[in-house]
Amino acid sequence: MTTMLCLYLQAPFAACRTFTAGWYRPTARFLTPSAAYGLILNLAGIDSRLSENHPAHASPIPTTLMRPGLPKVRLAIGIPKNDADSPELPRVHTIYQQLHNYPVGKDAGIPEQLAKGRKNNITPVRREFLSELKALVCIDDNPQLEERIRRGLRGEWNRDRYGLPFLGDNQFLIDRLEELPCPQEAFWYERLRGTSDQPPRPHTTRLTVWIDRADMSKTLSCLYAPTQQATSQIPEDAWTTIDPP
């Protein structure tokens, strides 16, 4: 049985949101391990969400929590090698958007007579998004999950599936998603473990590894940077283990 799975994905637009409050909503500069993990589960037909009616859903407010018992995975993400032999990073763009909420309680929001028919509590925000995302995602050390992903790519889980895979916002759909032979040459994102005496790495960025919406102190993000040369040998520091609680 094949012990490694290599996926290629290409999307015109994507967003990997960081947890940031305020009027400016940034995105990570590349596909994050946490987003790749969510996509993997989607392909494998594994629902990661915990129902709000489940006894383990301890949050007093409606929120999307991860259900227990999700599979452990070891994955690596990279930028496919191109003819220029330099990493082809996605471009970062921004758009303006109006957000609003629905006030609750007699003292929430502004008086109805002052709203003059418009939506209450409108806040203008600026949101980042990526364009022309091309990424490789390699999965290792979980043959059962890898086989489920292959079956998902063949459409075997479509009967129980709802919606379409997307990257960040539900209108950011994927153009191409396919398995490629292993190994593939790429600029692999390595986790940086060095000290301050080491020189800076080009395109260093912080990528989210695990998101805990019930307790943000348990959310994990790490510094990564792509390798300076494309290689088919995935460096050890490019492997990220996601072991859900």
C-alpha positions as CSV (number, residue, x, y, z in Angstrom):
1,M,0.0,0.0,0.0
2,T,1.2,3.5,-0.8
3,T,2.5,5.2,2.3
4,M,2.4,8.8,1.1
5,L,-0.2,10.8,-0.7
6,C,0.6,14.0,-2.7
7,L,-2.3,16.4,-3.6
8,Y,-2.1,19.3,-6.0
9,L,-4.6,22.1,-5.6
10,Q,-5.1,25.3,-7.6
11,A,-7.6,28.0,-6.7
12,P,-8.2,31.5,-8.2
13,F,-9.0,32.9,-4.7
14,A,-8.4,31.8,-1.1
15,A,-8.3,33.1,2.4
16,C,-6.8,31.6,5.6
17,R,-8.1,33.9,8.3
18,T,-6.1,34.6,11.4
19,F,-8.0,35.3,14.6
20,T,-8.0,39.1,14.5
21,A,-10.5,41.6,15.8
22,G,-11.0,45.0,14.4
23,W,-11.7,46.6,11.0
24,Y,-8.8,44.9,9.2
25,R,-9.1,41.2,8.6
26,P,-5.8,39.7,7.3
27,T,-5.1,36.3,5.8
28,A,-2.1,34.1,6.1
29,R,0.3,34.4,3.1
30,F,-0.2,30.7,2.1
31,L,-2.3,27.7,2.7
32,T,-2.0,26.9,6.4
33,P,-1.6,23.4,7.9
34,S,-5.0,23.8,9.7
35,A,-6.7,24.7,6.4
36,A,-5.0,21.7,4.7
37,Y,-6.2,19.4,7.5
38,G,-9.8,20.6,7.1
39,L,-9.7,20.0,3.4
40,I,-8.2,16.5,3.9
41,L,-11.1,15.7,6.2
42,N,-13.6,17.0,3.7
43,L,-12.2,14.8,1.0
44,A,-12.2,11.8,3.3
45,G,-15.9,12.3,4.1
46,I,-15.1,13.0,7.8
47,D,-17.2,15.7,9.4
48,S,-15.0,17.7,11.8
49,R,-17.7,19.7,13.4
50,L,-19.2,19.1,16.8
51,S,-23.0,19.5,16.9
52,E,-24.2,22.2,19.3
53,N,-26.6,19.7,20.8
54,H,-23.8,17.3,21.7
55,P,-23.0,16.9,25.4
56,A,-19.4,17.7,24.7
57,H,-20.3,21.1,23.3
58,A,-19.6,23.2,26.4
59,S,-19.6,26.6,24.8
60,P,-22.5,28.8,26.1
61,I,-22.8,30.5,22.7
62,P,-23.2,29.0,19.2
63,T,-19.8,28.3,17.7
64,T,-18.1,25.8,15.5
65,L,-16.1,23.4,17.7
66,M,-14.0,20.4,16.5
67,R,-15.4,17.0,17.5
68,P,-13.2,14.5,19.4
69,G,-11.7,11.5,17.8
70,L,-10.4,13.1,14.6
71,P,-7.6,11.3,12.8
72,K,-3.9,12.1,13.4
73,V,-2.0,13.2,10.3
74,R,1.5,14.2,9.3
75,L,1.5,16.6,6.5
76,A,3.7,18.9,4.5
77,I,2.8,21.9,2.3
78,G,4.8,23.4,-0.5
79,I,4.8,25.7,-3.6
80,P,5.2,23.6,-6.8
81,K,8.4,24.2,-8.7
82,N,7.9,26.4,-11.8
83,D,10.1,27.1,-14.8
84,A,11.6,30.2,-13.1
85,D,12.9,28.0,-10.3
86,S,11.6,30.5,-7.7
87,P,8.6,30.2,-5.5
88,E,5.4,31.4,-7.1
89,L,3.6,32.9,-4.2
90,P,0.0,33.9,-4.3
91,R,-0.7,37.6,-4.5
92,V,-2.4,39.4,-1.6
93,H,-5.4,41.7,-2.3
94,T,-7.9,43.6,-0.2
95,I,-11.5,44.4,-0.5
96,Y,-13.9,46.6,1.5
97,Q,-17.0,45.1,2.9
98,Q,-19.8,46.2,5.2
99,L,-20.6,44.0,8.2
100,H,-23.6,44.4,10.4
101,N,-25.2,42.6,13.3
102,Y,-28.6,42.2,14.7
103,P,-28.9,43.9,18.1
104,V,-30.4,42.0,21.0
105,G,-32.1,43.7,23.9
106,K,-33.8,47.0,24.2
107,D,-30.6,49.0,24.7
108,A,-28.7,47.3,21.8
109,G,-27.9,49.2,18.7
110,I,-29.3,52.6,17.8
111,P,-33.0,53.6,18.1
112,E,-35.1,52.3,15.2
113,Q,-36.3,55.8,14.3
114,L,-32.7,56.9,13.8
115,A,-31.8,54.0,11.5
116,K,-34.2,55.3,8.8
117,G,-34.6,51.9,7.2
118,R,-31.0,50.9,7.0
119,K,-29.3,47.9,8.7
120,N,-28.3,48.5,12.2
121,N,-24.7,48.5,13.5
122,I,-23.0,48.7,10.2
123,T,-19.2,48.5,10.4
124,P,-16.9,48.9,7.3
125,V,-14.1,46.4,7.3
126,R,-11.2,45.7,4.9
127,R,-10.5,42.0,4.2
128,E,-7.4,40.4,2.6
129,F,-7.6,37.5,0.2
130,L,-5.1,35.5,-1.9
131,S,-5.2,35.0,-5.7
132,E,-3.6,32.3,-7.9
133,L,-2.9,29.9,-5.1
134,K,-1.0,26.8,-6.2
135,A,0.0,24.3,-3.5
136,L,1.1,20.8,-2.8
137,V,-0.1,18.9,0.2
138,C,1.6,15.6,1.2
139,I,0.1,13.3,3.8
140,D,2.1,10.5,5.5
141,D,1.9,8.0,8.3
142,N,-1.8,7.3,8.1
143,P,-2.6,4.8,5.3
144,Q,-6.2,4.4,6.2
145,L,-6.8,8.1,5.9
146,E,-4.9,8.3,2.7
147,E,-7.1,5.6,1.2
148,R,-10.2,7.4,2.3
149,I,-9.0,10.6,0.6
150,R,-8.4,8.6,-2.7
151,R,-11.9,7.2,-2.5
152,G,-13.2,10.7,-1.9
153,L,-11.4,12.0,-5.0
154,R,-13.2,9.2,-6.9
155,G,-16.5,10.5,-5.6
156,E,-17.3,7.6,-3.3
157,W,-18.5,9.8,-0.4
158,N,-20.7,12.1,-2.5
159,R,-24.0,10.6,-1.3
160,D,-23.5,11.8,2.2
161,R,-21.6,15.0,1.3
162,Y,-23.1,18.4,1.2
163,G,-21.7,21.6,-0.3
164,L,-18.4,21.9,-2.1
165,P,-14.8,22.2,-0.9
166,F,-13.7,25.8,-0.6
167,L,-10.7,27.8,0.8
168,G,-11.7,30.2,3.5
169,D,-14.9,31.8,2.1
170,N,-17.6,29.7,0.6
171,Q,-17.3,31.5,-2.7
172,F,-13.6,30.7,-3.0
173,L,-13.9,27.4,-4.8
174,I,-11.1,25.1,-6.0
175,D,-10.3,24.9,-9.7
176,R,-8.1,21.8,-9.6
177,L,-7.6,19.1,-6.9
178,E,-5.9,15.9,-7.9
179,E,-3.4,13.3,-6.7
180,L,0.1,13.5,-8.2
181,P,2.8,10.8,-8.1
182,C,5.3,11.0,-5.2
183,P,7.7,12.7,-4.9
184,Q,7.2,16.2,-6.4
185,E,9.7,19.0,-6.5
186,A,8.5,22.0,-4.5
187,F,9.6,24.8,-2.2
188,W,8.5,23.2,1.1
189,Y,7.4,25.3,4.0
190,E,9.8,24.5,6.9
191,R,9.0,25.2,10.5
192,L,11.5,27.6,11.8
193,R,13.1,26.5,15.1
194,G,16.2,28.7,15.1
195,T,17.3,31.5,17.4
196,S,17.7,35.2,16.8
197,D,21.3,34.8,15.7
198,Q,20.2,33.1,12.5
199,P,19.7,35.3,9.4
200,P,16.1,35.9,8.3
201,R,14.5,33.6,5.8
202,P,12.7,35.1,2.8
203,H,8.9,34.8,2.9
204,T,8.8,33.9,6.5
205,T,5.2,33.8,7.7
206,R,3.1,32.6,10.6
207,L,0.7,29.7,9.7
208,T,-2.0,28.2,11.9
209,V,-1.6,24.6,12.8
210,W,-4.6,24.0,15.0
211,I,-7.6,26.1,15.9
212,D,-9.5,25.8,19.2
213,R,-12.5,28.0,19.2
214,A,-13.5,27.1,22.7
215,D,-10.2,28.1,24.2
216,M,-8.0,30.3,22.1
217,S,-5.0,29.7,24.3
218,K,-4.9,26.2,22.8
219,T,-4.8,27.5,19.2
220,L,-1.3,26.8,17.8
221,S,0.5,28.7,15.1
222,C,4.2,28.6,14.1
223,L,6.7,30.4,11.9
224,Y,7.3,28.8,8.5
225,A,9.4,29.7,5.5
226,P,9.8,28.0,2.1
227,T,13.0,26.2,1.3
228,Q,15.3,28.4,-0.8
229,Q,15.7,25.6,-3.5
230,A,13.0,23.3,-4.8
231,T,13.5,19.7,-3.8
232,S,11.7,16.4,-4.1
233,Q,13.1,15.3,-0.7
234,I,10.7,16.8,1.9
235,P,12.8,18.2,4.7
236,E,12.1,16.8,8.2
237,D,11.2,20.3,9.4
238,A,8.6,20.6,6.7
239,W,6.5,17.8,8.3
240,T,3.8,19.0,10.7
241,T,2.0,16.5,12.9
242,I,-1.6,17.4,13.7
243,D,-2.8,15.2,16.6
244,P,-6.3,16.4,17.6
245,P,-7.2,16.1,21.3
